[in-house]
Amino acid sequence: MTTADALQLLEQFRAGGVSRAQVLRAFQAAPVADLGFAQVDTHRALRKGFPEVIFGAGKSPGQVVKIATTLLAHGQRVLITRITTEHARALRKKFEHAIHHELARCVTIEKRPLPRRAGRIAVICAGTSDLPVAEEAAVTAEIMGNRVERIVDVGVAGLHRILSQLTALQSANVLVVVAGMEGALPSVVAGLVSQPVIAVPTSIGYGASFGGVAALLGMLNSCGSGVTVVNIDNGFGAGYAASQINALAAVAQA
């Protein structure tokens, strides 16, 4: 059950369309579906505003399909991250509305997209090699009901590229900035805008990048104000947090 579902049910009760017993049964339903190998949180959308997200890495295609089936049976949309081609094949075979976002390594399943809330999220990536992580952030934000503007290949090796995007940067409610190597781009962007910046270090780089640790440390030590940092390659976490910030901004602007 989502917050919208709960409100609709209460409105139906107030209008006499459903009985008190029906309302009680709906709210007393167990918030967890036990699949043996997974405890699916069916009330997460009610608490968080978005259903449980499936992390595909380490799960078999069959397990992912069963979890997705459970979420869909409860009327919820589905986001699966870090999937393989085998996951995608099994999901597309089972679900008519499954969309494989190959670059983002995600699958989304929804019968109808959420209405797009006011305001935009900008997802900026330093280099083309960072695109998979940036796309994971963008797909996450989009399925959560946000308008997303993608700005790609604007790293600090050619600073004029990001400066030419100044209008787009300053008009977004929140910015996700993805970079590997030395991870300098979020600091640059934070110096150009007044909105929150979510920095995402990637594992892209040569030996001394230490699989993204160099970018992570550079972002944690940013001199730009308003920079928050997520884990290495965690595009999902950045997109989710950006959606929460944009939701608050949309309410404030309404």
Secondary structure, DSSP 4 states (H G I P E B T S, - for coil): --HHHHHHHHHHHHTTSS-HHHHHHHHHS-SEEE-SS-EEETTHHHHHSSPPPEE-TTS-HHHHHHHHHHHHHTT--EEEES--HHHHHHHHHH-TTEEEETTTTEEEE-SSPPPPPSSEEEEEESSGGGHHHHHHHHHHHHHTT-EEEEE-S--GGGTHHHHTTHHHHHHSSEEEEEE-TT--HHHHHHTT-SS-EEEEE-S-SSGGGGGGHHHHHHHHT--STTEEE--TT-HHHHHHHHHHHHHHHHHHH-
